[in-house]
């Protein structure tokens, strides 16, 4: 296995016991009850480190930190670390001295939490190793990875449900157009059932608008009959006398009677 340039610490336990184990006669696995658990061969500190993809189980002296034994682990679970069949606090590890010599020894923890942390530290490390191997394979062969196929299969259809964005005229929330007013004034509609007012005049009378005499031709009456107004005639002296008081200028002298014209003055 390729090794990195630095070593990281995965787990440290202050107390671990080492046991001599008898050779395994069958393939049924190791049993901690066959060890002399009350007489450990050595006790000290356990430290798990990682360098590259290889993990190292190191048994060290508690005070000086001197290395007692070391077990390289390149696969977990595997032959380098095995659990016993009758307890969760004991394991069998394969130690090496660097000269090619190997031996199997038993280790045990007084606390079940320490044994759990020991097991999880090795699992997390090799889970990370597996992910790194997969990333490396994908980087070397990017075309061999799974591709996402978004194309339509034969006969496959898709249905889109789009809401109608147009609103009916006069619906709630839709402002109605207001008629443009002239001169800044708004015209109000006539009251229901009302009739348009019409300028009417009695027979023989004329309407004066703007200083000119207007003579309507026909005016409808309430009974359904029509009344013909006389046609306009040239102004005569008699007519001038009738309309004289109305045609005088507003700036003329007051029309109130003066003293001495038939009124008694007090």
C-alpha positions in Angstrom: 0.0 0.0 0.0 1.2 3.5 -0.8 2.1 5.5 2.3 1.6 9.2 2.8 4.1 11.7 4.0 2.7 12.4 7.5 1.1 10.3 10.3 -2.2 11.2 11.9 -3.6 10.0 15.2 -6.9 8.2 15.1 -7.5 7.1 18.7 -5.6 7.0 22.0 -6.6 4.8 25.0 -4.7 5.2 28.3 -5.0 1.6 29.4 -4.8 -1.7 27.5 -3.8 -5.2 28.6 -1.8 -7.7 26.5 -2.3 -11.5 26.8 -0.5 -14.5 25.5 -2.9 -16.7 23.6 -2.7 -20.4 22.9 -2.4 -21.5 19.3 -5.8 -22.0 17.6 -6.4 -25.7 17.0 -9.6 -25.2 14.8 -11.2 -22.5 12.7 -13.9 -21.7 15.2 -12.4 -18.5 16.3 -10.7 -17.1 19.4 -12.2 -17.2 22.9 -11.1 -14.8 25.6 -12.2 -17.2 28.3 -9.3 -19.5 27.4 -6.8 -16.7 28.3 -5.5 -16.0 31.8 -7.4 -12.7 32.0 -6.3 -12.1 35.6 -2.6 -12.3 34.7 -2.0 -10.0 31.7 1.5 -10.2 30.2 1.8 -6.4 29.8 -0.2 -3.3 30.4 0.3 0.2 28.9 -1.2 2.7 26.5 -2.7 2.1 23.0 -2.5 4.5 20.2 -3.9 4.1 16.6 -2.2 6.1 13.9 -2.6 6.3 10.1 0.0 6.9 7.4 -1.5 6.9 4.0 -4.0 4.0 3.7 -2.3 1.9 6.4 -3.4 2.1 10.1 -1.0 1.2 12.9 -1.9 -0.2 16.3 0.9 0.9 18.7 1.3 -0.4 22.2 3.4 2.1 24.2 4.7 2.6 27.7 2.4 4.9 29.7 5.3 7.0 31.1 8.1 7.1 28.6 6.1 6.4 25.4 8.5 3.6 24.4 7.1 1.3 21.7 6.4 -2.2 23.0 4.8 -3.7 19.9 3.2 -2.5 16.6 0.5 -4.1 14.4 0.2 -2.7 10.8 -3.4 -3.0 9.6 -4.1 -2.8 5.8 -7.6 -4.2 5.9 -10.4 -4.2 8.4 -12.0 -6.6 9.2 -9.2 -9.0 8.4 -6.4 -11.2 9.7 -4.6 -8.2 11.3 -7.4 -7.6 13.8 -10.0 -10.1 14.8 -12.7 -10.0 17.5 -13.2 -12.9 19.9 -16.4 -14.9 19.9 -17.3 -14.5 23.6 -16.7 -10.9 24.5 -16.7 -7.4 22.9 -13.8 -6.1 25.0 -11.1 -8.4 23.7 -9.3 -8.6 20.3 -6.5 -10.6 18.7 -4.0 -8.5 16.7 -1.0 -9.5 14.5 2.2 -7.7 15.6 5.4 -7.3 13.5 8.9 -6.4 14.6 10.1 -4.9 11.3 12.4 -7.9 10.5 9.6 -10.0 9.0 8.7 -11.8 12.2 5.0 -11.9 13.2 3.0 -13.1 16.2 -0.6 -13.1 17.4 -1.4 -11.6 20.8 -4.6 -10.8 22.6 -5.5 -7.3 23.9 -8.3 -6.3 26.2 -9.9 -3.1 27.6 -11.3 -2.7 31.1 -14.1 -0.4 29.8 -16.5 -1.4 27.0 -16.5 2.2 25.8 -12.8 2.0 25.1 -13.3 -1.2 23.1 -16.1 0.5 21.1 -13.9 3.5 20.3 -11.1 1.2 19.2 -13.4 -0.6 16.8 -15.0 2.6 15.4 -11.6 4.3 14.7 -10.5 1.4 12.5 -13.9 1.3 10.7 -13.9 5.0 9.9 -10.3 4.9 8.6 -10.9 2.1 6.1 -14.3 3.6 5.1 -12.3 6.7 4.1 -9.7 4.5 2.3 -12.5 3.0 0.2 -13.9 6.3 -0.8 -10.4 7.5 -1.9 -10.0 4.5 -4.1 -13.4 5.1 -5.8 -12.5 8.7 -6.4 -9.2 7.7 -7.9 -10.8 5.2 -10.3 -13.4 7.8 -11.4 -10.7 10.4 -12.1 -8.7 7.9 -14.2 -11.7 6.6 -16.2 -14.4 9.4 -16.2 -16.3 7.8 -19.1 -16.9 4.6 -17.2 -19.0 6.2 -14.5 -22.8 6.0 -14.5 -24.4 8.6 -16.8 -27.7 10.2 -16.2 -30.1 9.6 -19.1 -32.7 12.3 -19.4 -34.0 11.5 -22.9 -37.6 10.4 -23.5 -38.2 6.7 -24.1 -40.3 5.5 -27.0 -43.9 6.3 -26.4 -43.2 8.3 -23.2 -45.0 11.6 -22.9 -45.1 14.4 -20.4 -48.0 16.5 -19.2 -47.7 20.1 -18.1 -50.5 21.8 -16.1 -50.1 25.5 -16.6 -52.7 27.7 -14.9 -54.5 30.3 -17.1 -52.8 33.6 -16.5 -55.6 35.7 -18.0 -58.3 37.0 -15.7 -61.9 37.7 -16.7 -62.9 41.3 -17.1 -64.4 42.5 -13.9 -62.9 39.7 -11.8 -61.7 40.5 -8.3 -58.4 42.2 -8.2 -58.6 43.5 -11.8 -59.0 47.2 -12.0 -61.5 48.5 -14.5 -60.7 51.2 -17.0 -62.2 54.6 -16.0 -63.4 56.9 -18.6 -61.2 59.9 -19.3 -62.7 63.1 -17.9 -62.4 66.5 -19.7 -61.2 69.5 -17.9 -60.5 67.5 -14.7 -64.2 66.9 -14.1 -65.9 63.6 -14.0 -69.4 63.2 -15.4 -71.9 61.4 -13.2 -74.5 59.1 -14.9 -78.2 60.1 -14.8 -80.4 58.7 -12.0 -82.4 55.5 -12.8 -85.6 56.2 -14.6 -84.8 59.9 -15.1 -85.6 61.8 -18.2 -83.4 64.3 -20.0 -84.4 67.8 -19.2 -85.6 69.8 -22.1 -85.9 73.5 -22.4 -89.6 74.3 -23.1 -91.4 77.5 -23.6 -95.0 78.5 -23.6 -96.6 79.2 -27.0 -95.8 82.6 -28.2 -92.6 82.9 -26.1 -89.0 82.8 -27.3 -85.8 81.7 -25.6 -82.8 84.0 -25.7 -79.4 82.3 -25.5 -76.3 84.3 -25.9 -78.2 87.4 -27.1 -79.9 85.5 -30.0 -83.5 84.3 -30.1 -84.0 80.5 -30.5 -87.2 79.1 -31.7 -87.5 75.3 -31.4 -89.6 73.7 -34.1 -91.5 71.0 -32.1 -91.7 70.3 -28.4 -93.1 67.0 -27.1 -95.9 67.4 -24.6 -97.0 65.1 -21.8 -100.0 63.8 -23.7 -98.1 62.7 -26.7 -99.2 65.7 -28.9 -96.9 68.2 -30.4 -97.0 72.0 -30.1 -95.6 74.2 -32.9 -93.8 77.3 -31.8 -94.2 80.4 -34.0 -91.4 81.0 -36.3 -89.1 83.9 -35.4 -90.2 87.3 -36.7 -88.2 90.5 -37.0 -88.2 92.5 -33.9 -90.8 95.2 -33.8 -91.4 98.1 -31.5 -94.0 96.1 -29.6 -91.7 93.2 -29.2 -88.9 95.5 -28.0 -91.3 96.9 -25.4 -92.0 93.4 -24.1 -88.3 92.4 -23.8 -87.0 95.8 -23.1 -86.6 95.2 -19.4 -84.6 92.0 -20.0 -82.4 93.4 -22.7 -81.1 96.3 -20.7 -77.4 96.2 -19.8 -76.6 95.1 -16.3 -74.5 98.2 -15.9 -77.4 100.6 -16.4 -79.1 102.7 -13.8 -81.2 100.9 -11.2 -84.8 100.3 -12.3 -86.2 101.2 -8.9 -88.8 104.0 -9.1 -87.6 107.5 -8.4 -89.5 109.9 -6.2 -92.1 111.9 -7.9 -93.4 109.2 -10.3 -96.5 108.2 -8.5 -94.9 106.9 -5.3 -95.4 108.7 -2.0 -92.2 109.4 -0.2 -92.1 109.3 3.5 
